[in-house]
Amino acid sequence: MVLLENDSFLTELTRLFQKCRASGSVVITLKKYDGRVKPVPRKGQTESFEPADNKCLIRASDGKKKISTVVSTKEVIKFQMAYSNLLRAHMDGLKKKDKKSKSKKTKATQ
């Protein structure tokens, strides 16, 4: 997995969306990141760790290529605006839900 800066992550994410436009999918995950690079110790050992800053880890994958970035609280607003514009631009290939199949199921149960 490649850890990128925020701007380069957005450009690589754009490339992933363009690559998977015809067929395929892009999986994006977000989670809280406390800055640890080692796993949490077991219950028997106690170690106090206080993160200095709240961060968010964002990962994207198309099945073959994986990219990730860490967004700090200072950069959240700027990153969120650019990220939402990127998603709006590339979410036009979604399929609409078939409403007929849902109505048939409700009629059959009544």
Backbone as ProteinMPNN parsed JSONL, in Angstrom:
{"seq_chain_A": "MVLLENDSFLTELTRLFQKCRASGSVVITLKKYDGRVKPVPRKGQTESFEPADNKCLIRASDGKKKISTVVSTKEVIKFQMAYSNLLRAHMDGLKKKDKKSKSKKTKATQ", "coords_chain_A": {"N_chain_A": [[0.848, -1.171, 0.0], [0.492, 2.21, -0.767], [1.414, 5.148, 0.777], [0.331, 8.334, 0.407], [0.632, 11.916, -0.161], [-1.979, 14.367, 0.45], [-2.903, 15.82, -1.876], [-1.711, 14.397, -4.011], [-2.896, 11.955, -3.541], [-5.564, 12.483, -4.218], [-5.306, 12.953, -6.983], [-4.398, 10.432, -7.844], [-6.602, 8.926, -7.093], [-8.489, 9.926, -8.846], [-7.444, 8.888, -11.213], [-7.831, 6.167, -10.686], [-10.649, 6.043, -10.655], [-11.202, 6.748, -13.343], [-9.975, 4.635, -14.658], [-11.543, 2.468, -13.877], [-14.012, 3.029, -14.948], [-15.407, 1.837, -17.165], [-15.576, -0.936, -16.517], [-15.551, -2.604, -13.412], [-14.737, -1.692, -9.987], [-14.258, 0.736, -7.372], [-13.067, 0.69, -4.148], [-13.495, 2.445, -1.204], [-12.299, 3.282, 1.953], [-12.638, 4.65, 5.234], [-11.133, 5.533, 8.307], [-10.487, 6.141, 11.784], [-7.333, 7.335, 12.737], [-4.681, 6.857, 14.818], [-1.965, 7.217, 14.775], [-0.315, 5.125, 15.365], [2.073, 2.646, 14.567], [2.582, 0.147, 15.279], [0.945, -2.856, 16.442], [-1.752, -2.879, 18.886], [-0.942, -3.551, 22.268], [-1.416, -6.648, 24.139], [-3.954, -7.518, 26.649], [-2.691, -8.003, 29.127], [-0.466, -6.349, 29.291], [0.098, -2.977, 29.984], [0.1, 0.065, 28.362], [0.452, 3.422, 28.061], [-0.814, 5.573, 25.692], [-1.201, 8.502, 24.089], [-2.705, 10.099, 21.479], [-1.463, 12.886, 19.707], [-2.86, 14.394, 17.897], [-5.984, 14.268, 16.256], [-6.562, 12.156, 13.549], [-7.363, 11.028, 10.216], [-7.512, 8.099, 8.351], [-7.503, 7.313, 5.02], [-8.302, 5.02, 2.587], [-8.033, 3.621, -0.679], [-8.905, 1.331, -3.225], [-8.681, -0.666, -6.163], [-8.703, -3.337, -6.383], [-6.353, -4.24, -7.489], [-4.467, -2.156, -7.327], [-3.487, -0.235, -4.537], [-4.024, 2.646, -2.612], [-3.352, 5.203, -0.183], [-3.948, 7.759, 2.332], [-3.258, 10.122, 4.953], [-5.182, 12.308, 6.784], [-5.009, 15.252, 8.545], [-6.477, 17.147, 11.285], [-6.271, 19.836, 10.734], [-6.277, 20.035, 7.992], [-8.69, 19.093, 7.122], [-11.074, 20.416, 6.156], [-10.308, 21.568, 3.685], [-9.483, 19.239, 2.297], [-11.86, 17.756, 2.358], [-13.628, 19.266, 0.775], [-12.383, 19.118, -1.77], [-12.406, 16.347, -2.1], [-15.172, 15.72, -2.054], [-16.022, 17.053, -4.372], [-14.635, 15.563, -6.263], [-15.838, 13.029, -5.943], [-18.488, 13.623, -6.71], [-18.086, 14.192, -9.406], [-17.351, 11.72, -10.472], [-19.282, 9.828, -9.89], [-21.277, 9.226, -11.694], [-21.832, 6.89, -13.012], [-23.449, 5.14, -11.645], [-25.929, 2.619, -11.135], [-29.452, 2.79, -11.407], [-31.923, 1.947, -8.989], [-34.218, -0.731, -9.339], [-37.546, -0.148, -9.273], [-39.853, -1.604, -9.694], [-39.568, -4.294, -8.923], [-39.573, -4.128, -6.167], [-42.155, -3.233, -5.589], [-43.697, -5.415, -6.431], [-43.036, -7.375, -4.569], [-44.166, -6.349, -2.229], [-46.906, -6.417, -2.834], [-47.33, -9.131, -3.065], [-47.056, -10.048, -0.465], [-49.263, -8.999, 0.824]], "CA_chain_A": [[0.0, 0.0, 0.0], [1.282, 3.409, -0.939], [0.948, 6.287, 1.557], [0.575, 9.525, -0.401], [0.166, 13.213, 0.329], [-3.404, 14.545, 0.15], [-3.126, 16.219, -3.265], [-1.363, 13.298, -4.908], [-3.922, 10.926, -3.337], [-6.742, 12.85, -5.007], [-5.03, 12.734, -8.404], [-4.375, 8.983, -8.071], [-7.985, 8.462, -6.98], [-9.109, 10.278, -10.125], [-6.981, 7.895, -12.185], [-8.513, 4.896, -10.39], [-12.033, 6.158, -11.126], [-11.208, 6.722, -14.8], [-9.594, 3.289, -15.077], [-12.629, 1.539, -13.579], [-15.277, 3.57, -15.429], [-16.091, 0.873, -18.024], [-15.898, -2.112, -15.72], [-14.797, -2.66, -12.171], [-15.207, -0.83, -8.914], [-13.267, 1.312, -6.483], [-13.492, 0.576, -2.765], [-12.905, 3.495, -0.39], [-12.563, 3.109, 3.377], [-12.166, 5.702, 6.12], [-11.105, 5.14, 9.705], [-9.714, 6.998, 12.667], [-5.927, 6.931, 12.759], [-4.053, 7.461, 15.99], [-0.541, 7.389, 14.55], [0.44, 3.931, 15.737], [2.563, 1.796, 13.487], [2.638, -1.192, 15.851], [-0.35, -3.262, 16.957], [-2.061, -2.594, 20.287], [-0.504, -4.676, 23.103], [-2.474, -7.477, 24.728], [-4.541, -7.009, 27.884], [-1.777, -8.157, 30.246], [0.492, -5.254, 29.331], [-0.538, -1.67, 29.86], [0.972, 1.087, 27.799], [-0.347, 4.624, 27.834], [-0.512, 6.226, 24.421], [-2.122, 9.59, 23.808], [-2.42, 10.725, 20.194], [-1.347, 14.338, 19.792], [-3.795, 15.026, 16.975], [-6.913, 13.331, 15.617], [-6.298, 12.013, 12.121], [-8.235, 10.112, 9.492], [-6.818, 7.307, 7.341], [-8.381, 7.042, 3.884], [-7.722, 4.04, 1.677], [-8.775, 3.35, -1.9], [-8.352, 0.189, -3.941], [-9.473, -1.207, -7.263], [-8.446, -4.759, -6.393], [-4.954, -4.447, -7.845], [-3.663, -1.049, -6.827], [-3.978, 0.319, -3.276], [-3.435, 3.918, -2.229], [-3.874, 5.689, 1.088], [-3.464, 9.038, 2.816], [-3.637, 10.487, 6.309], [-5.65, 13.691, 6.803], [-5.03, 15.795, 9.901], [-7.637, 18.014, 11.548], [-6.039, 21.15, 10.137], [-6.486, 19.963, 6.542], [-9.934, 18.373, 6.84], [-12.028, 21.199, 5.355], [-9.775, 21.665, 2.32], [-9.523, 17.913, 1.699], [-13.249, 17.341, 2.205], [-14.196, 19.968, -0.385], [-11.812, 18.534, -2.988], [-12.854, 14.955, -2.155], [-16.584, 15.679, -2.429], [-16.107, 17.421, -5.794], [-14.149, 14.411, -7.014], [-16.87, 11.99, -5.913], [-19.621, 14.066, -7.541], [-17.705, 14.122, -10.813], [-17.146, 10.351, -10.94], [-20.349, 8.93, -9.452], [-22.364, 9.245, -12.668], [-22.03, 5.565, -13.584], [-24.221, 4.282, -10.758], [-27.155, 2.089, -11.692], [-30.639, 3.126, -10.629], [-32.594, 0.805, -8.391], [-35.446, -1.114, -10.019], [-38.661, 0.048, -8.348], [-40.913, -2.57, -9.966], [-39.379, -5.522, -8.152], [-39.933, -3.847, -4.783], [-43.613, -3.15, -5.484], [-44.228, -6.762, -6.59], [-42.863, -8.087, -3.31], [-45.128, -5.87, -1.235], [-48.235, -6.897, -3.227], [-47.398, -10.572, -2.806], [-47.174, -10.291, 0.979], [-50.555, -8.521, 1.331]], "C_chain_A": [[0.894, 1.233, 0.0], [0.659, 4.548, -0.136], [1.348, 7.555, 0.825], [0.183, 10.786, 0.352], [-1.271, 13.409, -0.148], [-3.66, 14.893, -1.317], [-2.804, 15.098, -4.243], [-2.332, 12.127, -4.743], [-5.146, 11.224, -4.19], [-6.498, 12.654, -6.505], [-4.987, 11.24, -8.73], [-5.784, 8.387, -7.975], [-8.76, 8.781, -8.25], [-8.709, 9.276, -11.198], [-7.649, 6.54, -11.959], [-9.954, 4.924, -10.887], [-12.108, 6.083, -12.644], [-10.88, 5.332, -15.337], [-10.753, 2.308, -14.914], [-13.982, 2.017, -14.092], [-16.057, 2.533, -16.246], [-16.499, -0.376, -17.252], [-15.008, -2.133, -14.494], [-15.366, -1.715, -11.136], [-14.023, -0.336, -8.089], [-13.832, 1.248, -5.078], [-12.744, 1.618, -1.953], [-13.279, 3.247, 1.061], [-11.965, 4.278, 4.143], [-12.16, 5.169, 7.535], [-10.261, 6.121, 10.498], [-8.3, 6.437, 12.766], [-5.255, 7.644, 13.916], [-2.543, 7.59, 15.869], [0.297, 6.186, 14.92], [0.889, 3.181, 14.497], [2.705, 0.36, 13.961], [1.26, -1.568, 16.357], [-0.513, -2.926, 18.439], [-1.615, -3.78, 21.137], [-1.679, -5.427, 23.712], [-2.883, -6.932, 26.085], [-3.584, -7.052, 29.074], [-0.802, -6.998, 30.39], [-0.257, -3.94, 29.17], [0.488, -0.665, 29.369], [0.103, 2.298, 27.507], [0.127, 5.3, 26.554], [-1.585, 7.27, 24.169], [-1.782, 10.187, 22.45], [-2.408, 12.25, 20.34], [-2.416, 15.034, 18.968], [-4.713, 13.956, 16.399], [-6.659, 13.34, 14.118], [-7.263, 11.005, 11.525], [-7.406, 9.421, 8.413], [-7.82, 6.959, 6.256], [-7.647, 6.117, 2.934], [-8.631, 3.864, 0.474], [-8.092, 2.212, -2.641], [-9.28, -0.194, -5.079], [-9.281, -2.72, -7.376], [-6.996, -5.073, -6.704], [-4.058, -3.382, -7.223], [-4.303, -0.475, -5.566], [-3.251, 1.621, -2.99], [-4.06, 4.36, -0.916], [-3.281, 7.045, 1.413], [-3.942, 9.247, 4.24], [-3.978, 11.97, 6.298], [-5.695, 14.156, 8.251], [-6.211, 16.751, 10.054], [-7.477, 19.393, 10.923], [-6.397, 21.167, 8.656], [-7.837, 19.377, 6.151], [-10.855, 19.146, 5.908], [-11.575, 21.276, 3.899], [-9.884, 20.314, 1.61], [-10.961, 17.474, 1.429], [-13.908, 18.004, 1.001], [-13.68, 19.359, -1.689], [-12.301, 17.103, -3.19], [-14.311, 14.859, -2.587], [-16.785, 16.079, -3.885], [-15.658, 16.27, -6.684], [-15.196, 13.305, -7.068], [-18.067, 12.367, -6.772], [-19.316, 13.914, -9.023], [-17.652, 12.69, -11.337], [-18.218, 9.374, -10.488], [-21.515, 8.895, -10.44], [-22.656, 7.874, -13.265], [-22.837, 4.628, -12.705], [-25.511, 3.838, -11.417], [-28.323, 2.459, -10.79], [-31.306, 1.854, -10.148], [-33.917, 0.541, -9.109], [-36.601, -1.042, -9.034], [-39.761, -0.991, -8.535], [-40.772, -3.818, -9.11], [-39.762, -5.307, -6.688], [-41.451, -3.817, -4.617], [-44.258, -4.529, -5.639], [-44.115, -7.555, -5.294], [-43.875, -7.638, -2.268], [-46.538, -6.318, -1.565], [-48.392, -8.385, -2.918], [-47.576, -10.868, -1.321], [-48.519, -9.861, 1.518], [-51.688, -9.463, 1.046]], "O_chain_A": [[1.917, 1.281, 0.683], [-0.507, 4.881, -0.348], [2.533, 7.832, 0.638], [-0.507, 10.73, 1.37], [-1.731, 12.702, -1.044], [-4.551, 14.311, -1.937], [-3.547, 14.874, -5.2], [-2.569, 11.384, -5.696], [-5.704, 10.323, -4.816], [-7.404, 12.229, -7.221], [-5.484, 10.822, -9.776], [-6.113, 7.448, -8.7], [-9.598, 7.989, -8.681], [-9.542, 8.86, -12.003], [-7.994, 5.845, -12.915], [-10.432, 3.951, -11.471], [-12.994, 5.419, -13.182], [-11.437, 4.903, -16.348], [-10.919, 1.408, -15.738], [-15.009, 1.459, -13.705], [-17.258, 2.371, -16.033], [-17.646, -0.815, -17.334], [-13.848, -1.724, -14.546], [-16.355, -1.024, -11.382], [-12.939, -0.919, -8.111], [-14.951, 1.701, -4.836], [-11.516, 1.683, -1.995], [-14.45, 3.026, 1.369], [-10.93, 4.826, 3.763], [-13.067, 4.438, 7.931], [-9.427, 6.837, 9.944], [-8.1, 5.226, 12.865], [-5.255, 8.872, 13.991], [-1.902, 8.045, 16.815], [1.521, 6.233, 14.796], [0.165, 3.099, 13.505], [2.922, -0.545, 13.155], [0.468, -0.681, 16.676], [0.469, -2.717, 19.151], [-1.884, -4.922, 20.765], [-2.792, -4.908, 23.789], [-2.259, -6.013, 26.614], [-3.674, -6.195, 29.954], [-0.359, -6.697, 31.498], [-1.138, -3.815, 28.32], [1.595, -0.566, 29.899], [-0.882, 2.195, 26.776], [1.316, 5.56, 26.369], [-2.763, 6.933, 24.049], [-0.69, 10.727, 22.274], [-3.257, 12.82, 21.025], [-2.834, 16.143, 19.301], [-4.261, 12.854, 16.088], [-6.554, 14.399, 13.498], [-7.898, 10.23, 12.241], [-6.689, 10.073, 7.655], [-8.868, 6.377, 6.537], [-6.518, 6.389, 2.527], [-9.854, 3.948, 0.591], [-6.864, 2.131, -2.685], [-10.501, -0.065, -4.978], [-9.667, -3.313, -8.383], [-6.464, -6.075, -6.227], [-3.008, -3.694, -6.66], [-5.513, -0.255, -5.525], [-2.028, 1.703, -3.105], [-5.166, 3.942, -0.574], [-2.257, 7.442, 0.857], [-4.911, 8.627, 4.681], [-3.175, 12.795, 5.861], [-6.343, 13.529, 9.089], [-6.861, 17.116, 9.074], [-8.473, 20.046, 10.615], [-6.78, 22.209, 8.125], [-8.103, 19.184, 4.964], [-11.371, 18.57, 4.949], [-12.375, 21.071, 2.986], [-10.323, 20.246, 0.462], [-11.245, 16.885, 0.386], [-14.672, 17.358, 0.283], [-14.46, 19.112, -2.61], [-12.58, 16.692, -4.316], [-14.655, 14.004, -3.403], [-17.632, 15.504, -4.568], [-16.241, 16.035, -7.742], [-15.417, 12.709, -8.122], [-18.605, 11.523, -7.488], [-20.192, 13.547, -9.806], [-17.883, 12.464, -12.524], [-18.06, 8.171, -10.697], [-22.635, 8.564, -10.051], [-23.655, 7.721, -13.968], [-22.907, 3.432, -12.989], [-26.119, 4.595, -12.174], [-28.204, 2.444, -9.565], [-31.26, 0.818, -10.812], [-34.646, 1.474, -9.444], [-36.633, -1.796, -8.061], [-40.533, -1.232, -7.606], [-41.771, -4.345, -8.621], [-40.235, -6.24, -6.039], [-41.978, -4.317, -3.623], [-45.291, -4.78, -5.018], [-45.014, -8.328, -4.961], [-44.386, -8.457, -1.505], [-47.314, -6.58, -0.646], [-49.478, -8.834, -2.55], [-48.203, -11.868, -0.971], [-48.903, -10.317, 2.595], [-52.829, -9.186, 1.415]]}, "name": "protein", "num_of_chains": 1, "seq": "MVLLENDSFLTELTRLFQKCRASGSVVITLKKYDGRVKPVPRKGQTESFEPADNKCLIRASDGKKKISTVVSTKEVIKFQMAYSNLLRAHMDGLKKKDKKSKSKKTKATQ"}
